[in-house]
Amino acid sequence: MGFVGREKEMKQLFKVLNDGGNLVITGRFGIGKTALVRRAASMDPKHRRFLFADFSQTAGQVCNRMVADLFPGGCSRKEMRSLPYRKARFLLSGISLGNEERPVVVLDNVCRLTGPKRSLLGTWNTEERFSLVAIVESALPDRDLFLLRSALFPAEVITLGHLSFEDAVRYFSLAAEQYLLNWTGERVRHLAEASGGYPLCMKETVARERSRLLGSGGRAQCG
């Protein structure tokens, strides 16, 4: 499904990355935090590498995923993902990036900040090899959010809210066109108002309508 809205947040995101800074992205579940960064990765004019890691995993698993992404020809991905934590962290600290733009490490699903994770973030921030984007889950305690921002200091915070009514109308209009849903303009506006601009609700609405249209009892997938 097409990406709509977030022009202000996208501009802020690119400004921070272009300045070599770090970002913390917050907002309720389903508000589109990861979607925003993936959209940025697809349209980045500087063609930086965006490396996505699930930060709900251990620090060792995060490092192994990073090594596998940055050293694709070194050995098998299975071997890369089973490296001891210290060795994987050492490899990441010694990697030569040449003259390319600083890669962006996207730490998705930040829901708990352990000591090893804080240490890892502090090291990466000090080494300045990567720009760091932390996508924070709403379940992250305030104390851990404070520690996260401290580890990434200085880091700007982008807090995502609901989409505007106009953006919600645009989203449902695109969905109607793409999936041949035969919605009237009045129906589109009603759906936009009912969704409150909450992206997860909007996607689920489109999925239900597609499922009904296809006549299947299963759950339709959003594009």
VEXDREN-2710 file (C-alpha; in Angstrom, 1 decimal):
% VEXDREN-2710
k/r/px/py/pz
1/MET/0.0/0.0/0.0
2/GLY/1.2/3.5/-0.8
3/PHE/3.0/5.6/1.9
4/VAL/1.3/8.9/2.7
5/GLY/2.0/11.8/5.0
6/ARG/5.0/12.3/7.4
7/GLU/6.6/14.9/5.2
8/LYS/7.7/17.0/8.2
9/GLU/9.1/13.9/10.0
10/MET/10.9/12.7/6.9
11/LYS/12.5/16.1/6.4
12/GLN/13.7/16.0/10.1
13/LEU/15.0/12.5/9.7
14/PHE/17.1/13.2/6.7
15/LYS/18.4/16.4/8.3
16/VAL/19.7/14.5/11.3
17/LEU/21.2/11.7/9.2
18/ASN/22.9/14.2/6.8
19/ASP/24.4/15.9/9.8
20/GLY/25.7/12.5/11.0
21/GLY/23.5/12.4/14.1
22/ASN/21.4/9.8/15.9
23/LEU/17.6/9.5/16.2
24/VAL/15.1/8.1/18.6
25/ILE/11.6/7.5/17.1
26/THR/8.7/7.1/19.5
27/GLY/5.0/6.6/19.2
28/ARG/2.2/4.1/20.0
29/PHE/2.1/0.6/18.6
30/GLY/1.0/0.6/14.9
31/ILE/1.7/4.3/14.4
32/GLY/4.2/3.7/11.6
33/LYS/7.6/4.1/13.1
34/THR/9.3/1.3/11.2
35/ALA/7.4/2.2/8.0
36/LEU/8.8/5.7/8.2
37/VAL/12.4/4.5/8.4
38/ARG/11.9/1.9/5.7
39/ARG/10.4/4.5/3.4
40/ALA/13.4/6.8/4.1
41/ALA/15.8/3.9/3.3
42/SER/14.0/3.4/-0.1
43/MET/14.2/7.1/-1.1
44/ASP/17.5/8.2/0.5
45/PRO/19.2/10.5/-2.1
46/LYS/22.7/9.6/-0.7
47/HIS/22.2/5.9/-1.1
48/ARG/23.3/5.0/2.3
49/ARG/23.1/1.5/3.6
50/PHE/20.3/1.0/6.1
51/LEU/20.9/-2.0/8.3
52/PHE/17.9/-3.2/10.3
53/ALA/18.4/-5.2/13.5
54/ASP/15.8/-6.5/16.0
55/PHE/16.9/-4.9/19.3
56/SER/14.5/-7.1/21.3
57/GLN/17.2/-9.7/20.8
58/THR/20.4/-10.0/22.8
59/ALA/23.4/-7.7/22.1
60/GLY/25.2/-10.8/20.7
61/GLN/22.4/-11.6/18.3
62/VAL/22.3/-8.0/17.1
63/CYS/26.0/-7.9/16.5
64/ASN/25.9/-11.2/14.6
65/ARG/23.1/-9.9/12.4
66/MET/25.2/-6.8/11.7
67/VAL/28.3/-8.8/10.8
68/ALA/26.3/-11.0/8.4
69/ASP/25.0/-7.9/6.7
70/LEU/28.3/-6.0/6.5
71/PHE/30.5/-9.0/5.5
72/PRO/28.3/-10.9/3.1
73/GLY/31.2/-12.7/1.4
74/GLY/33.3/-13.5/4.4
75/CYS/31.7/-16.9/5.2
76/SER/28.3/-18.4/5.4
77/ARG/25.5/-16.4/7.1
78/LYS/25.0/-19.3/9.4
79/GLU/28.6/-19.0/10.6
80/MET/28.3/-15.2/10.9
81/ARG/25.3/-15.5/13.1
82/SER/26.9/-17.9/15.5
83/LEU/30.1/-15.9/16.2
84/PRO/30.9/-15.2/19.9
85/TYR/29.7/-11.8/21.0
86/ARG/33.2/-10.4/21.7
87/LYS/34.4/-11.4/18.2
88/ALA/31.4/-10.1/16.4
89/ARG/31.7/-6.8/18.3
90/PHE/35.4/-6.6/17.5
91/LEU/34.8/-7.1/13.8
92/LEU/32.2/-4.3/13.7
93/SER/34.7/-2.0/15.5
94/GLY/37.4/-2.7/12.9
95/ILE/35.4/-2.6/9.7
96/SER/36.6/-0.2/7.1
97/LEU/33.9/1.8/5.4
98/GLY/36.1/3.7/3.0
99/ASN/34.6/6.9/1.6
100/GLU/31.0/5.8/1.6
101/GLU/28.3/7.6/3.6
102/ARG/28.1/6.4/7.2
103/PRO/25.7/3.4/7.3
104/VAL/22.5/3.8/9.2
105/VAL/21.9/1.1/11.9
106/VAL/18.2/0.9/12.6
107/LEU/17.5/-0.7/16.0
108/ASP/13.9/-1.9/15.8
109/ASN/11.7/-3.0/18.6
110/VAL/13.6/-1.3/21.5
111/CYS/11.5/-2.6/24.4
112/ARG/14.2/-3.3/27.0
113/LEU/17.7/-1.8/27.6
114/THR/20.1/-4.2/29.3
115/GLY/23.6/-3.4/30.4
116/PRO/25.3/-5.1/27.4
117/LYS/23.0/-3.2/25.0
118/ARG/23.8/0.1/26.6
119/SER/27.5/-0.7/26.4
120/LEU/27.1/-1.6/22.7
121/LEU/25.3/1.6/21.9
122/GLY/27.8/3.7/23.8
123/THR/30.7/2.1/21.9
124/TRP/29.0/2.6/18.5
125/ASN/28.2/6.2/19.4
126/THR/31.8/6.9/20.5
127/GLU/33.3/5.3/17.4
128/GLU/31.0/7.3/15.1
129/ARG/31.1/4.6/12.4
130/PHE/27.3/4.4/12.1
131/SER/24.3/6.7/12.4
132/LEU/22.0/5.1/14.9
133/VAL/18.2/5.1/14.7
134/ALA/16.3/3.6/17.7
135/ILE/12.7/2.7/17.2
136/VAL/11.2/2.7/20.6
137/GLU/8.2/0.5/21.6
138/SER/5.6/2.1/23.9
139/ALA/6.4/-0.6/26.5
140/LEU/9.9/0.8/27.1
141/PRO/10.0/2.2/30.7
142/ASP/10.7/5.9/31.1
143/ARG/14.0/5.1/32.9
144/ASP/15.2/2.9/30.0
145/LEU/14.2/5.7/27.5
146/PHE/16.3/8.1/29.4
147/LEU/19.2/5.7/29.4
148/LEU/18.8/5.1/25.7
149/ARG/18.9/8.8/24.9
150/SER/22.0/9.1/27.1
151/ALA/23.7/6.3/25.3
152/LEU/23.0/8.0/21.9
153/PHE/23.6/11.5/23.0
154/PRO/23.2/13.8/21.3
155/ALA/20.1/12.3/19.7
156/GLU/17.0/14.0/18.3
157/VAL/13.6/12.6/19.1
158/ILE/10.8/12.2/16.6
159/THR/7.4/11.4/18.1
160/LEU/4.8/10.1/15.6
161/GLY/1.2/11.0/16.1
162/HIS/-1.9/10.1/14.0
163/LEU/-2.1/11.1/10.4
164/SER/-4.1/14.1/9.4
165/PHE/-7.6/13.7/8.0
166/GLU/-6.3/14.8/4.6
167/ASP/-3.6/12.1/4.6
168/ALA/-6.1/9.5/5.7
169/VAL/-8.4/10.4/2.8
170/ARG/-5.4/10.1/0.5
171/TYR/-4.5/6.7/1.9
172/PHE/-8.0/5.3/1.4
173/SER/-8.3/6.9/-2.0
174/LEU/-5.1/5.1/-3.1
175/ALA/-6.3/1.8/-1.6
176/ALA/-9.6/2.1/-3.5
177/GLU/-7.7/2.7/-6.7
178/GLN/-5.1/0.0/-6.2
179/TYR/-7.5/-2.7/-5.0
180/LEU/-10.6/-1.8/-7.1
181/LEU/-12.7/-1.3/-4.0
182/ASN/-15.3/0.9/-5.7
183/TRP/-15.6/3.3/-2.8
184/THR/-17.4/6.6/-3.2
185/GLY/-15.8/9.9/-2.1
186/GLU/-18.3/10.0/0.8
187/ARG/-17.3/6.4/1.8
188/VAL/-13.6/7.4/1.7
189/ARG/-14.1/10.4/3.9
190/HIS/-16.2/8.3/6.3
191/LEU/-13.4/5.7/6.6
192/ALA/-10.8/8.5/7.1
193/GLU/-12.8/10.0/9.9
194/ALA/-13.6/6.7/11.6
195/SER/-9.9/5.6/11.6
196/GLY/-8.8/8.8/13.4
197/GLY/-5.7/8.8/11.3
198/TYR/-4.3/5.7/13.1
199/PRO/-2.2/3.8/10.5
200/LEU/-2.8/0.4/12.0
201/CYS/-6.6/0.9/12.0
202/MET/-6.4/2.2/8.4
203/LYS/-4.5/-0.9/7.2
204/GLU/-6.8/-3.3/9.0
205/THR/-9.8/-1.6/7.4
206/VAL/-8.4/-2.0/3.9
207/ALA/-7.5/-5.6/4.7
208/ARG/-11.1/-6.4/5.8
209/GLU/-12.5/-4.7/2.7
210/ARG/-10.2/-6.7/0.5
211/SER/-11.0/-9.9/2.2
212/ARG/-14.7/-9.3/1.8
213/LEU/-14.3/-8.4/-1.8
214/LEU/-12.2/-11.5/-2.5
215/GLY/-14.9/-13.6/-0.8
216/SER/-12.3/-15.4/1.3
217/GLY/-12.6/-16.2/5.0
218/GLY/-8.9/-15.7/5.5
219/ARG/-7.1/-12.5/6.4
220/ALA/-6.1/-10.4/3.4
221/GLN/-2.6/-9.1/3.3
222/CYS/-1.9/-5.3/2.9
223/GLY/0.5/-4.4/0.1
END
